[in-house]
């Protein structure tokens, strides 16, 4: 039987975009008594390669 060294991570990083606004969901640790979801929002600018957060 393997012993867990901590809570499992959520799936890898996720992104949602409507072409102008951007939401980023980084991996987080889930615990039975404490669950959180971190969301970073930003905006795509026409002259930039990466979103402005």
N, C-alpha and C positions, 0 to 999 in steps of 0.2 A: 504494500500500500504506500503510495507516494504522499509525502507531506507537503501541503501548499505553503509557499513562502510569503504569501500575501493574497490580497484580493485580486481577482482577475481584472485585466484591463478590458475596456470596451474595445470594439473593433478599431482599426487604424483610423487615422485622420479622415474627416469628411468635409466636403465643401458643397454649398448650394449657391446658385447665382441665377438672377433673372436677367442678366445682361448689364445691369447697372449696380445693383446692391449685391454684396457678397456676405455669406455667413460661413464661418469656419468652426468645426467641431473637433477639437483635439482629443486624443485618447484620455480617459480618466479611469481611476480605480473605483470599482463598485464594491461596497460593503453592505452587509445585510441591514445594518442600522443607520447607515449614512450614504445617501446617493445624491450625486450632484451632476450637473451637466454644464460645462463651460461653453459659452457661445461668444465668439468674437465677430463683430459686424464691421463691414467696411464698404468702400465704394470703388468701382472700377472707373478710372480716369482715362479718357481717350488717348492721351499721350504717354501713358505709363504702362510698363509690362506687368507690374505687380499691383494688387489692390492697395488702396490707402485705408489703413485700419485706424 
